[in-house]
C-alpha cells in the first residue's frame, strides 16, 4: 500500500505532489481527530456562513464528513489526487481541480460562502500562493485554513481575523478583502 512509515517521510523522499499521485487513492489524514476538534472550536467561535462550502484539497473527506454531521448540505469538494479516497469514504464525487488551476482562474465563476482547506495549503509552492489566494478571495467572503504549523502565510486578498491553536493544529479564520 505505502512504503513510507509516515506521510512526512513520503514528502521528504519523493515530494508531496509525487506522494499524492502515487498514494492519494488510499490517503487518510492521521491528524483527523485534532482537525475535527479545532475546526469545531472555530466554527463555534467564528460562526461562518455554511450555505455553500468549498472543501479545498478535500483529502479523504474529513472536512466534508464533519460538515455533513452538522447538517451542511451544499458542499463542493475538490482535490486532483485523492478523488478515489474521497469517494470511498464519503460516497460522493470530488472535482479534480488543483491549486495551479485555481490560481489560473478555473473556478472564478463560482461563489462560496466559506472555503475550508485542511492540511494542504502549506504545501503550495510560495510562488503559487499570491495567485491562489487572490482567486479564492474573489469567490468567497470567508476562509478557514487548518495547518500543522504557521504556514502558509497569507497576505494576498485576505485579512486574518483570528487563530485557534490546539495540539499543534492551527485554525485561522480570514475574510476576503475583495467581497
Rosetta blueprint (number, residue, H / E / L):
1 X L
2 X L
3 X L
4 X L
5 X L
6 X L
7 X H
8 X H
9 X H
10 X H
11 X H
12 X H
13 X H
14 X H
15 X L
16 X H
17 X H
18 X H
19 X H
20 X H
21 X H
22 X H
23 X H
24 X H
25 X H
26 X H
27 X L
28 X L
29 X L
30 X L
31 X L
32 X H
33 X H
34 X H
35 X H
36 X H
37 X H
38 X H
39 X H
40 X H
41 X H
42 X H
43 X H
44 X H
45 X H
46 X H
47 X L
48 X L
49 X L
50 X L
51 X L
52 X L
53 X E
54 X E
55 X E
56 X E
57 X L
58 X L
59 X L
60 X L
61 X L
62 X H
63 X H
64 X H
65 X H
66 X H
67 X H
68 X H
69 X H
70 X L
71 X L
72 X L
73 X L
74 X L
75 X E
76 X E
77 X E
78 X E
79 X L
80 X L
81 X L
82 X L
83 X H
84 X H
85 X H
86 X H
87 X H
88 X H
89 X H
90 X H
91 X L
92 X L
93 X L
94 X L
95 X E
96 X L
97 X L
98 X L
99 X H
100 X H
101 X H
102 X H
103 X H
104 X L
105 X L
106 X L
107 X L
108 X L
109 X L
110 X L
111 X L
112 X E
113 X L
114 X E
115 X E
116 X E
117 X E
118 X E
119 X L
120 X L
121 X H
122 X H
123 X H
124 X L
125 X L
126 X H
127 X H
128 X H
129 X H
130 X H
131 X H
132 X H
133 X H
134 X H
135 X H
136 X H
137 X H
138 X L
139 X L
140 X E
141 X L
142 X E
143 X E
144 X E
145 X E
146 X E
147 X E
148 X L
149 X L
150 X L
151 X L
152 X L
153 X L
154 X L
155 X L
156 X L
157 X L
158 X E
159 X E
160 X E
161 X E
162 X E
163 X E
164 X E
165 X E
166 X E
167 X L
168 X L
169 X E
170 X E
171 X E
172 X E
173 X E
174 X E
175 X E
176 X E
177 X L
178 X L
179 X L
